[in-house]
Amino acid sequence: MKNSTLLLLAFCFIAHQVLFADASGKNPLVPALYVFGDSTVDPGNNNHLNTIAQGIRWPYGIDLNNVRGRHTNGKNVADFFATYLGLPMPPPFLNLSDSERSQIKTGINYGSGACGILNTTRVGECLSLAQQVKYFTITRMKDLPKALKTQKNVREHLAKSIYFFSIGLNDYHPDVNNNITSKFSSTGFGDHLLDEITKHIKVH
């Protein structure tokens, strides 16, 4: 319950900051937005993977200049967050070349449709939360030092940035989670997921 309360408070803080942000793009509230999650935030990473969970069919993208990849007709929740923070929409990690990644300072989206907190939650190929965090480590250790030049700049950048997680629904879906929920009580499974996600977002 304590972990649940902390996660809820963190979400409320982010929502408050977003609502009062300068959306003009001239004065962003934070330097960057880094996004982790499932189809609620996937901007096109799954287009590069062997999975049926791709946002490539009509009507996906029809209200976003027909840009395909999102599991929505327009912006997803991460895109709206970025916009209200005064930032550009974070591009999908798998869309970017090595040289492009080393130039981005305003955030990246690692989200992947049909994935979950647990590595076993998936439909075909997807970027599990563990894999998304590994890709973020590449951003942190390899790409940002090139973009920001010094380790001091990288540390300040990361300390002031926002990290948005939208994940966990698929872990409850029997067609996606390999029926793992049958091994737990309802509250026990929720605690299990909180323990797993905490391992990935723990501040070191």
C-alpha positions in Angstrom: 0.0 0.0 0.0 2.9 2.4 0.8 4.3 1.9 -2.7 0.9 2.5 -4.3 0.5 5.7 -2.4 4.0 6.9 -3.5 3.3 6.1 -7.1 -0.1 7.9 -6.9 1.5 11.0 -5.4 4.2 11.0 -8.0 1.5 10.9 -10.8 -0.4 13.7 -9.1 2.7 15.9 -8.9 3.4 15.3 -12.6 -0.2 16.1 -13.5 -0.1 19.3 -11.5 3.2 20.4 -13.1 1.8 19.7 -16.6 -1.4 21.7 -16.0 0.5 24.8 -14.9 3.3 24.5 -17.5 4.0 27.0 -20.2 2.8 25.2 -23.4 4.2 27.7 -25.8 7.4 25.8 -26.3 9.5 28.9 -25.6 9.9 28.3 -21.9 9.7 24.5 -21.2 9.1 23.6 -17.6 11.7 20.8 -17.7 14.6 20.0 -20.0 13.3 16.6 -21.1 10.5 14.0 -20.9 11.5 10.3 -20.9 8.6 7.9 -21.5 8.2 4.2 -20.6 5.2 2.1 -21.1 2.8 0.1 -23.3 0.4 1.0 -26.2 -0.9 4.0 -24.2 2.3 5.8 -25.0 4.0 3.8 -27.9 4.7 6.3 -30.7 6.0 3.8 -33.2 8.6 1.5 -31.6 6.5 -1.6 -32.4 6.7 -0.7 -36.1 10.2 -2.1 -35.9 9.3 -5.3 -34.2 7.7 -8.6 -35.2 4.3 -8.2 -33.6 0.7 -7.7 -34.5 0.5 -4.9 -31.9 1.4 -2.1 -34.3 -0.4 1.2 -34.9 -0.2 1.0 -38.6 -3.8 0.5 -39.6 -6.6 3.0 -40.2 -7.7 5.0 -38.3 -4.5 5.3 -36.4 -2.7 8.6 -37.1 -5.5 10.2 -39.2 -5.5 13.3 -36.9 -1.7 13.5 -36.7 -0.9 14.0 -40.4 -1.3 10.3 -41.0 1.8 9.5 -38.9 1.5 5.8 -38.1 2.8 4.0 -35.0 0.6 5.3 -32.2 -2.4 3.3 -31.1 -4.7 6.2 -31.5 -6.0 8.5 -34.2 -3.9 11.4 -32.9 -1.6 12.2 -30.0 -1.2 9.8 -27.1 -1.0 10.8 -23.5 2.8 11.2 -23.5 2.5 13.5 -26.5 0.0 15.7 -24.6 2.3 15.7 -21.6 5.2 16.9 -23.7 3.1 19.6 -25.4 1.9 21.1 -22.1 5.4 21.0 -20.7 6.5 23.1 -23.7 8.6 20.2 -25.2 8.5 18.5 -28.6 6.8 15.1 -28.7 9.5 12.5 -27.6 10.4 10.4 -30.7 10.4 6.6 -30.6 13.8 5.2 -29.6 13.8 2.6 -32.4 13.1 5.3 -35.1 16.4 7.0 -34.3 19.9 6.4 -35.7 22.9 6.5 -33.5 23.7 10.0 -34.7 20.2 11.3 -34.2 20.0 10.0 -30.7 23.3 11.7 -29.8 21.7 15.1 -30.7 18.4 14.8 -28.8 18.2 16.8 -25.5 14.4 17.0 -25.0 13.5 13.4 -24.3 12.9 10.0 -26.0 9.9 7.6 -25.9 10.8 3.9 -25.2 7.1 2.7 -25.0 6.1 -0.5 -26.7 2.5 -1.8 -27.3 1.4 -5.1 -25.7 4.3 -5.1 -23.2 4.1 -5.0 -19.5 5.9 -4.7 -16.2 6.8 -8.4 -16.3 9.1 -9.8 -19.0 6.6 -12.5 -19.7 3.8 -10.1 -20.7 3.9 -9.7 -24.4 2.3 -10.4 -27.8 5.1 -11.3 -30.2 8.1 -9.1 -29.9 7.9 -6.1 -27.7 10.2 -3.9 -25.5 9.6 -5.1 -22.0 10.0 -2.6 -19.2 13.5 -4.1 -18.5 14.5 -3.6 -22.2 13.1 0.0 -22.2 15.2 0.8 -19.2 18.3 -0.8 -20.9 17.7 1.5 -23.9 17.4 4.5 -21.5 20.8 3.5 -20.1 22.2 3.8 -23.6 20.7 7.3 -23.7 22.1 8.2 -20.4 25.6 6.7 -20.7 26.3 7.1 -24.4 24.0 9.6 -26.2 23.5 12.4 -23.6 27.2 12.9 -23.0 27.6 13.6 -26.7 24.7 16.0 -26.7 25.4 17.8 -23.5 29.3 17.7 -23.6 30.0 17.3 -19.9 29.0 14.9 -17.1 27.9 17.8 -15.0 25.5 18.9 -17.7 24.2 15.3 -18.0 23.6 15.1 -14.2 21.8 18.4 -14.1 19.7 17.5 -17.1 18.7 14.1 -15.7 17.9 15.6 -12.2 15.5 18.2 -13.7 13.8 15.9 -16.3 10.5 14.0 -15.9 10.2 10.3 -16.3 6.7 9.1 -17.2 5.5 5.5 -16.8 2.2 4.3 -18.3 2.3 0.5 -17.9 0.7 -2.4 -16.2 -2.7 -3.0 -17.8 -1.4 -5.8 -20.0 -0.1 -7.6 -17.0 -3.7 -8.2 -16.0 -4.8 -9.4 -19.4 -5.1 -13.2 -19.7 -4.4 -13.3 -23.4 -1.1 -11.4 -22.9 0.2 -12.4 -19.5 0.4 -16.2 -19.9 -2.3 -16.5 -17.2 0.2 -15.6 -14.5 -2.5 -13.9 -12.4 -4.0 -17.3 -11.5 -0.9 -17.8 -9.3 -1.7 -14.8 -7.1 -4.5 -13.3 -5.1 -5.8 -10.0 -6.6 -4.0 -7.9 -4.0 -1.0 -10.2 -4.1 -0.5 -9.8 -7.8 -0.7 -6.0 -7.5 2.0 -6.1 -4.8 4.1 -8.3 -7.1 3.8 -5.8 -9.9 4.7 -2.9 -7.6 7.8 -4.8 -6.4 8.8 -5.4 -10.0 8.4 -1.9 -11.3 10.1 -0.5 -8.2 13.2 -2.4 -9.2 13.4 -0.5 -12.5 12.6 3.0 -11.2 14.6 2.9 -8.0 16.8 6.0 -7.7 20.5 5.1 -7.3 
